[in-house]
Amino acid sequence: MLPFTILVMQKAVKMVWEIRAASRVSYIFSALLLLWITLWSFGVSGVVASGIGDGGRWWLLLVFSISLFWTGAILCNLVHVTIAGVIVLVLAHNGQDAPPMPSRPLLRSLRHAISTSLGSICYGSLFTAAIRTLRWAIRGLRSRIGNNECLLCCVDFLFNLVETLVRFFNKYAYVEVAVYGKSFNCSARDAWELFQSTGIEALVAYDLSGAVLLMAVILGGLVTGSCVGIWTWFKRRDRFVMVGSTSMILGMILVGMSLVVVESAITSIYICYAVDPSLISKWDAEFADQIAETLHQRLQHRSGRDIPAHMVGVQLPNPAPEMV
């Protein structure tokens, strides 16, 4: 699935590149995140320097840590919903027979994200990243167990439990939130049922784009931390570890925020193809054919029997989505 994942990522980058203002949204929210980290650092410094007992201090630091990661996830998912809304609008209004594109689609999508969908974004940001990571870990453990039936049974139980949670907490819900303005749990459930009813789940289940983007984030952090750490080693050797580790974290945050637009494009591609494959074929007919061919192969591999070609990418009766 790695070649197909690379193909999807290339098309997602192409799609984001065509939306010139998409990167500006990422830059704005990156600046907001850096501002929040600065304020958070002052708060943590105050807690550390205060005369509060060790027990109360650790609880406050735990609260501060949760607030840091939660706020970061909210800002990332605000970008996610904004870009997803614009991409769906672009695909839905692409073609000669399509209705005209609404004016200022990016501003319209951003306003929708920070108003109507803000509650769903905050709620989903608490759980999606943790559940996605847990799912990757269990899948990796499951592939390494071998013939230990007892351990395999326990891991299968955990895997099925996480798969149930994925129905209600997954990154594809943000596209439904951007398009329809539904609650997060309802959007996640509808997105997963959409994938299962059309067979796209066979592609999504083995999608490696998240892992590739995570590796890019880690690499960006390592490069940033190494460069700043080397500079600090020659200037202030006593602060080498502190400055280097802080730079690595900031580098990961900034690279991660810049790559959210790519992840948003990938999830939008899968959702749009599941809803109506013609949305993708009007934009890039060759790419739509490659998705259909790969989906056909995955369904064959999963079922162990030949799947009729006309069953691949079955269209749903509902029309192309419009921005709420």
DRENDO-1510 file (C-alpha; in Angstrom, 1 decimal, always signed):
<recs>
REC; n; res; u; v; w
REC; 1; MET; +0.0; +0.0; +0.0 .
REC; 2; LEU; +3.0; +2.3; +0.2 .
REC; 3; PRO; +3.1; +3.2; -3.5 .
REC; 4; PHE; -0.6; +4.0; -3.4 .
REC; 5; THR; -0.2; +6.1; -0.2 .
REC; 6; ILE; +2.6; +8.1; -1.9 .
REC; 7; LEU; +0.3; +8.6; -4.9 .
REC; 8; VAL; -2.5; +9.9; -2.7 .
REC; 9; MET; -0.1; +12.2; -0.9 .
REC; 10; GLN; +1.2; +13.6; -4.2 .
REC; 11; LYS; -2.3; +14.3; -5.3 .
REC; 12; ALA; -3.1; +15.9; -1.9 .
REC; 13; VAL; -0.1; +18.2; -2.2 .
REC; 14; LYS; -1.2; +19.1; -5.7 .
REC; 15; MET; -4.7; +19.9; -4.5 .
REC; 16; VAL; -3.4; +22.1; -1.7 .
REC; 17; TRP; -1.0; +23.8; -4.1 .
REC; 18; GLU; -3.9; +24.7; -6.3 .
REC; 19; ILE; -5.5; +26.5; -3.3 .
REC; 20; ARG; -3.0; +29.3; -2.9 .
REC; 21; ALA; -4.4; +30.6; +0.4 .
REC; 22; ALA; -4.3; +27.2; +2.2 .
REC; 23; SER; -0.8; +27.7; +3.4 .
REC; 24; ARG; -1.7; +31.1; +4.9 .
REC; 25; VAL; -4.2; +29.5; +7.2 .
REC; 26; SER; -1.5; +27.1; +8.4 .
REC; 27; TYR; +0.9; +30.1; +9.0 .
REC; 28; ILE; -1.7; +32.0; +11.0 .
REC; 29; PHE; -2.5; +29.1; +13.2 .
REC; 30; SER; +1.2; +28.3; +13.7 .
REC; 31; ALA; +1.7; +31.9; +15.0 .
REC; 32; LEU; -1.3; +31.4; +17.3 .
REC; 33; LEU; +0.2; +28.2; +18.6 .
REC; 34; LEU; +3.6; +29.7; +19.2 .
REC; 35; LEU; +1.8; +32.6; +21.1 .
REC; 36; TRP; +0.0; +30.0; +23.2 .
REC; 37; ILE; +3.2; +28.1; +23.9 .
REC; 38; THR; +4.8; +31.3; +25.1 .
REC; 39; LEU; +1.9; +32.1; +27.5 .
REC; 40; TRP; +1.9; +28.5; +28.6 .
REC; 41; SER; +5.6; +28.7; +29.4 .
REC; 42; PHE; +5.1; +31.7; +31.7 .
REC; 43; GLY; +2.3; +29.8; +33.5 .
REC; 44; VAL; +4.4; +26.7; +34.0 .
REC; 45; SER; +7.3; +28.9; +35.2 .
REC; 46; GLY; +5.0; +30.5; +37.8 .
REC; 47; VAL; +3.8; +27.1; +39.0 .
REC; 48; VAL; +7.4; +25.8; +39.3 .
REC; 49; ALA; +8.5; +28.9; +41.2 .
REC; 50; SER; +5.5; +29.0; +43.5 .
REC; 51; GLY; +5.5; +27.8; +47.1 .
REC; 52; ILE; +2.8; +25.2; +46.4 .
REC; 53; GLY; +3.5; +21.7; +47.8 .
REC; 54; ASP; +4.9; +19.0; +45.6 .
REC; 55; GLY; +1.5; +17.2; +45.3 .
REC; 56; GLY; -0.4; +20.3; +44.2 .
REC; 57; ARG; +2.4; +21.4; +41.9 .
REC; 58; TRP; +2.4; +18.1; +40.1 .
REC; 59; TRP; -1.4; +18.2; +39.6 .
REC; 60; LEU; -1.1; +21.8; +38.2 .
REC; 61; LEU; +1.7; +20.7; +35.9 .
REC; 62; LEU; -0.5; +17.8; +34.7 .
REC; 63; VAL; -3.4; +20.3; +34.0 .
REC; 64; PHE; -1.0; +22.6; +32.1 .
REC; 65; SER; +0.3; +19.6; +30.1 .
REC; 66; ILE; -3.2; +18.6; +29.1 .
REC; 67; SER; -4.1; +22.1; +28.2 .
REC; 68; LEU; -1.0; +22.4; +26.0 .
REC; 69; PHE; -1.7; +19.3; +23.9 .
REC; 70; TRP; -5.4; +19.9; +23.8 .
REC; 71; THR; -5.0; +23.5; +22.6 .
REC; 72; GLY; -2.5; +22.3; +20.0 .
REC; 73; ALA; -4.8; +19.6; +18.8 .
REC; 74; ILE; -7.7; +22.1; +18.6 .
REC; 75; LEU; -5.7; +24.6; +16.5 .
REC; 76; CYS; -4.5; +21.8; +14.2 .
REC; 77; ASN; -8.1; +20.5; +13.7 .
REC; 78; LEU; -9.3; +24.0; +13.0 .
REC; 79; VAL; -6.9; +24.1; +10.1 .
REC; 80; HIS; -8.1; +20.6; +9.2 .
REC; 81; VAL; -11.8; +21.6; +9.1 .
REC; 82; THR; -11.1; +24.8; +7.2 .
REC; 83; ILE; -9.0; +23.2; +4.5 .
REC; 84; ALA; -11.4; +20.3; +4.2 .
REC; 85; GLY; -14.3; +22.6; +3.7 .
REC; 86; VAL; -12.5; +24.5; +0.9 .
REC; 87; ILE; -11.4; +21.3; -0.9 .
REC; 88; VAL; -14.9; +19.9; -0.9 .
REC; 89; LEU; -16.2; +23.1; -2.3 .
REC; 90; VAL; -13.6; +23.1; -5.0 .
REC; 91; LEU; -14.3; +19.5; -6.0 .
REC; 92; ALA; -18.1; +20.0; -5.8 .
REC; 93; HIS; -17.9; +23.0; -8.1 .
REC; 94; ASN; -15.4; +21.6; -10.5 .
REC; 95; GLY; -16.6; +20.9; -14.0 .
REC; 96; GLN; -18.6; +22.6; -16.8 .
REC; 97; ASP; -22.0; +21.6; -15.4 .
REC; 98; ALA; -21.2; +22.5; -11.8 .
REC; 99; PRO; -22.7; +25.5; -10.1 .
REC; 100; PRO; -20.4; +28.6; -9.7 .
REC; 101; MET; -18.0; +28.7; -6.8 .
REC; 102; PRO; -19.2; +30.8; -3.8 .
REC; 103; SER; -17.2; +33.9; -3.2 .
REC; 104; ARG; -14.3; +33.8; -0.7 .
REC; 105; PRO; -14.6; +30.0; +0.0 .
REC; 106; LEU; -11.6; +30.0; +2.4 .
REC; 107; LEU; -13.0; +32.7; +4.6 .
REC; 108; ARG; -16.4; +31.0; +4.5 .
REC; 109; SER; -14.9; +27.7; +5.6 .
REC; 110; LEU; -12.8; +29.4; +8.3 .
REC; 111; ARG; -15.9; +31.2; +9.7 .
REC; 112; HIS; -17.8; +27.9; +9.7 .
REC; 113; ALA; -14.9; +26.2; +11.6 .
REC; 114; ILE; -14.5; +28.8; +14.4 .
REC; 115; SER; -18.3; +29.2; +14.9 .
REC; 116; THR; -20.6; +26.3; +14.0 .
REC; 117; SER; -18.1; +23.5; +14.3 .
REC; 118; LEU; -15.9; +24.7; +17.2 .
REC; 119; GLY; -17.7; +22.6; +19.8 .
REC; 120; SER; -17.3; +19.4; +17.7 .
REC; 121; ILE; -13.6; +20.2; +17.0 .
REC; 122; CYS; -12.8; +20.8; +20.7 .
REC; 123; TYR; -14.6; +17.5; +21.6 .
REC; 124; GLY; -12.9; +15.4; +19.0 .
REC; 125; SER; -9.5; +16.9; +19.7 .
REC; 126; LEU; -9.5; +15.2; +23.1 .
REC; 127; PHE; -9.6; +11.6; +21.7 .
REC; 128; THR; -8.8; +11.2; +18.0 .
REC; 129; ALA; -5.0; +11.4; +18.2 .
REC; 130; ALA; -4.8; +9.0; +21.2 .
REC; 131; ILE; -7.1; +6.4; +19.7 .
REC; 132; ARG; -5.3; +6.6; +16.3 .
REC; 133; THR; -1.9; +6.0; +18.0 .
REC; 134; LEU; -3.4; +3.1; +20.1 .
REC; 135; ARG; -4.8; +1.6; +16.9 .
REC; 136; TRP; -1.4; +1.7; +15.2 .
REC; 137; ALA; +0.3; +0.1; +18.3 .
REC; 138; ILE; -2.2; -2.8; +18.5 .
REC; 139; ARG; -2.0; -3.5; +14.8 .
REC; 140; GLY; +1.8; -3.6; +15.0 .
REC; 141; LEU; +1.6; -5.9; +18.0 .
REC; 142; ARG; -1.0; -8.1; +16.3 .
REC; 143; SER; +1.3; -8.7; +13.3 .
REC; 144; ARG; +4.2; -9.8; +15.6 .
REC; 145; ILE; +2.4; -12.3; +17.9 .
REC; 146; GLY; +2.8; -15.4; +15.8 .
REC; 147; ASN; +1.1; -18.6; +16.9 .
REC; 148; ASN; +0.4; -17.7; +20.6 .
REC; 149; GLU; -3.4; -18.2; +20.5 .
REC; 150; CYS; -4.0; -16.9; +24.0 .
REC; 151; LEU; -2.2; -13.7; +23.4 .
REC; 152; LEU; -3.7; -13.4; +20.0 .
REC; 153; CYS; -7.2; -13.7; +21.5 .
REC; 154; CYS; -6.4; -10.9; +24.0 .
REC; 155; VAL; -5.0; -8.6; +21.3 .
REC; 156; ASP; -8.0; -9.3; +19.0 .
REC; 157; PHE; -10.3; -8.2; +21.9 .
REC; 158; LEU; -8.4; -5.0; +22.3 .
REC; 159; PHE; -8.3; -4.5; +18.5 .
REC; 160; ASN; -12.1; -4.9; +18.2 .
REC; 161; LEU; -12.5; -2.5; +21.1 .
REC; 162; VAL; -10.4; +0.1; +19.4 .
REC; 163; GLU; -12.2; -0.5; +16.1 .
REC; 164; THR; -15.5; +0.3; +18.0 .
REC; 165; LEU; -14.0; +3.5; +19.3 .
REC; 166; VAL; -12.8; +4.4; +15.8 .
REC; 167; ARG; -16.4; +4.5; +14.7 .
REC; 168; PHE; -17.0; +7.4; +17.0 .
REC; 169; PHE; -13.5; +9.1; +17.0 .
REC; 170; ASN; -11.7; +9.3; +13.6 .
REC; 171; LYS; -10.0; +12.0; +11.6 .
REC; 172; TYR; -12.5; +11.6; +8.7 .
REC; 173; ALA; -15.2; +13.0; +11.0 .
REC; 174; TYR; -13.7; +16.5; +10.5 .
REC; 175; VAL; -14.6; +16.4; +6.8 .
REC; 176; GLU; -18.2; +15.6; +7.7 .
REC; 177; VAL; -18.1; +18.3; +10.3 .
REC; 178; ALA; -16.8; +20.8; +7.7 .
REC; 179; VAL; -19.4; +19.9; +5.1 .
REC; 180; TYR; -22.6; +19.1; +7.1 .
REC; 181; GLY; -22.0; +20.8; +10.5 .
REC; 182; LYS; -23.0; +17.7; +12.4 .
REC; 183; SER; -21.8; +16.7; +15.9 .
REC; 184; PHE; -18.5; +15.0; +16.0 .
REC; 185; ASN; -19.7; +11.5; +17.1 .
REC; 186; CYS; -22.4; +11.5; +14.5 .
REC; 187; SER; -19.9; +12.7; +11.8 .
REC; 188; ALA; -17.4; +10.0; +12.8 .
REC; 189; ARG; -20.1; +7.3; +12.7 .
REC; 190; ASP; -21.5; +8.4; +9.4 .
REC; 191; ALA; -18.0; +8.6; +7.8 .
REC; 192; TRP; -17.1; +5.1; +8.9 .
REC; 193; GLU; -20.5; +3.7; +7.8 .
REC; 194; LEU; -20.0; +5.4; +4.5 .
REC; 195; PHE; -16.6; +3.8; +4.1 .
REC; 196; GLN; -17.9; +0.4; +4.9 .
REC; 197; SER; -20.9; +0.6; +2.6 .
REC; 198; THR; -18.8; +1.6; -0.4 .
REC; 199; GLY; -15.8; -0.5; +0.4 .
REC; 200; ILE; -13.4; +2.4; +0.8 .
REC; 201; GLU; -12.7; +1.1; +4.3 .
REC; 202; ALA; -10.5; -1.5; +2.6 .
REC; 203; LEU; -8.2; +1.4; +1.5 .
REC; 204; VAL; -8.5; +3.5; +4.6 .
REC; 205; ALA; -7.7; +0.6; +7.0 .
REC; 206; TYR; -4.2; +0.3; +5.3 .
REC; 207; ASP; -3.6; +4.0; +4.6 .
REC; 208; LEU; +0.0; +4.8; +5.6 .
REC; 209; SER; -0.2; +8.6; +5.1 .
REC; 210; GLY; -0.5; +9.2; +8.8 .
REC; 211; ALA; +2.6; +7.3; +9.6 .
REC; 212; VAL; +4.5; +9.0; +6.8 .
REC; 213; LEU; +3.5; +12.4; +8.0 .
REC; 214; LEU; +4.4; +11.5; +11.5 .
REC; 215; MET; +7.9; +10.5; +10.4 .
REC; 216; ALA; +8.2; +13.8; +8.6 .
REC; 217; VAL; +7.2; +15.7; +11.8 .
REC; 218; ILE; +9.8; +13.7; +13.8 .
REC; 219; LEU; +12.4; +14.3; +11.1 .
REC; 220; GLY; +11.7; +18.0; +11.1 .
REC; 221; GLY; +12.0; +18.2; +14.9 .
REC; 222; LEU; +15.3; +16.2; +14.8 .
REC; 223; VAL; +16.8; +18.5; +12.1 .
REC; 224; THR; +15.7; +21.6; +13.9 .
REC; 225; GLY; +16.9; +20.4; +17.3 .
REC; 226; SER; +20.3; +19.2; +15.9 .
REC; 227; CYS; +21.0; +22.5; +14.1 .
REC; 228; VAL; +20.1; +24.7; +17.0 .
REC; 229; GLY; +21.8; +22.3; +19.4 .
REC; 230; ILE; +25.1; +22.4; +17.5 .
REC; 231; TRP; +25.0; +26.2; +17.4 .
REC; 232; THR; +24.3; +26.2; +21.2 .
REC; 233; TRP; +27.2; +23.8; +21.8 .
REC; 234; PHE; +29.7; +26.4; +20.5 .
REC; 235; LYS; +28.0; +29.4; +22.1 .
REC; 236; ARG; +26.6; +28.3; +25.5 .
REC; 237; ARG; +27.6; +24.7; +26.1 .
REC; 238; ASP; +25.9; +24.6; +29.6 .
REC; 239; ARG; +22.5; +25.1; +27.9 .
REC; 240; PHE; +23.0; +22.7; +25.1 .
REC; 241; VAL; +20.4; +20.1; +26.2 .
REC; 242; MET; +17.7; +22.6; +27.2 .
REC; 243; VAL; +17.9; +24.7; +24.0 .
REC; 244; GLY; +18.3; +21.6; +21.7 .
REC; 245; SER; +15.3; +19.8; +23.2 .
REC; 246; THR; +13.1; +22.9; +23.2 .
REC; 247; SER; +14.1; +23.6; +19.5 .
REC; 248; MET; +13.2; +20.0; +18.6 .
REC; 249; ILE; +9.7; +20.3; +20.1 .
REC; 250; LEU; +9.1; +23.6; +18.5 .
REC; 251; GLY; +10.3; +22.2; +15.1 .
REC; 252; MET; +8.0; +19.3; +15.4 .
REC; 253; ILE; +5.0; +21.6; +16.3 .
REC; 254; LEU; +5.7; +23.9; +13.3 .
REC; 255; VAL; +6.3; +21.1; +10.8 .
REC; 256; GLY; +3.2; +19.3; +12.1 .
REC; 257; MET; +1.0; +22.3; +11.7 .
REC; 258; SER; +2.3; +22.9; +8.1 .
REC; 259; LEU; +1.5; +19.2; +7.2 .
REC; 260; VAL; -2.1; +19.4; +8.6 .
REC; 261; VAL; -3.2; +20.9; +5.2 .
REC; 262; VAL; -1.9; +17.8; +3.4 .
REC; 263; GLU; -3.6; +15.4; +5.9 .
REC; 264; SER; -6.8; +17.4; +5.4 .
REC; 265; ALA; -6.6; +17.0; +1.7 .
REC; 266; ILE; -6.0; +13.2; +2.0 .
REC; 267; THR; -9.1; +12.7; +4.2 .
REC; 268; SER; -11.2; +14.9; +1.9 .
REC; 269; ILE; -10.1; +12.8; -1.1 .
REC; 270; TYR; -11.3; +9.6; +0.6 .
REC; 271; ILE; -14.6; +11.1; +1.8 .
REC; 272; CYS; -15.4; +12.7; -1.6 .
REC; 273; TYR; -14.6; +9.5; -3.5 .
REC; 274; ALA; -16.8; +7.5; -1.1 .
REC; 275; VAL; -19.7; +9.9; -1.5 .
REC; 276; ASP; -19.4; +10.3; -5.3 .
REC; 277; PRO; -16.4; +9.1; -7.3 .
REC; 278; SER; -17.2; +11.6; -10.1 .
REC; 279; LEU; -16.1; +14.4; -7.8 .
REC; 280; ILE; -12.5; +13.0; -8.1 .
REC; 281; SER; -12.8; +11.9; -11.7 .
REC; 282; LYS; -13.8; +15.5; -12.8 .
REC; 283; TRP; -10.7; +16.8; -11.0 .
REC; 284; ASP; -8.3; +14.1; -12.1 .
REC; 285; ALA; -9.7; +11.2; -14.2 .
REC; 286; GLU; -6.5; +9.1; -14.1 .
REC; 287; PHE; -6.2; +9.4; -10.4 .
REC; 288; ALA; -9.9; +8.3; -9.9 .
REC; 289; ASP; -9.1; +5.2; -12.1 .
REC; 290; GLN; -6.1; +4.4; -10.0 .
REC; 291; ILE; -8.2; +4.6; -6.8 .
REC; 292; ALA; -10.8; +2.3; -8.3 .
REC; 293; GLU; -8.1; -0.2; -9.4 .
REC; 294; THR; -6.4; -0.2; -6.0 .
REC; 295; LEU; -9.7; -0.6; -4.3 .
REC; 296; HIS; -10.6; -3.5; -6.5 .
REC; 297; GLN; -7.3; -5.2; -5.6 .
REC; 298; ARG; -7.8; -4.6; -1.9 .
REC; 299; LEU; -11.4; -6.0; -2.0 .
REC; 300; GLN; -10.1; -9.1; -3.8 .
REC; 301; HIS; -7.3; -9.6; -1.3 .
REC; 302; ARG; -9.7; -9.2; +1.7 .
REC; 303; SER; -12.5; -11.4; +0.4 .
REC; 304; GLY; -10.3; -14.0; -1.4 .
REC; 305; ARG; -12.6; -14.0; -4.4 .
REC; 306; ASP; -13.1; -12.0; -7.5 .
REC; 307; ILE; -15.1; -8.8; -7.0 .
REC; 308; PRO; -17.1; -7.5; -10.0 .
REC; 309; ALA; -15.6; -4.3; -11.2 .
REC; 310; HIS; -19.0; -2.5; -11.2 .
REC; 311; MET; -19.1; -3.0; -7.4 .
REC; 312; VAL; -16.0; -0.9; -6.8 .
REC; 313; GLY; -16.7; +2.7; -5.8 .
REC; 314; VAL; -20.5; +2.4; -5.7 .
REC; 315; GLN; -22.0; +5.8; -5.6 .
REC; 316; LEU; -24.4; +6.8; -2.9 .
REC; 317; PRO; -27.8; +8.3; -3.7 .
REC; 318; ASN; -27.1; +11.6; -2.0 .
REC; 319; PRO; -25.8; +14.4; -4.1 .
REC; 320; ALA; -22.4; +16.1; -3.8 .
REC; 321; PRO; -22.0; +17.8; -0.4 .
REC; 322; GLU; -22.4; +21.5; -0.1 .
REC; 323; MET; -21.0; +23.7; +2.7 .
REC; 324; VAL; -23.5; +24.4; +5.4 .
</recs>
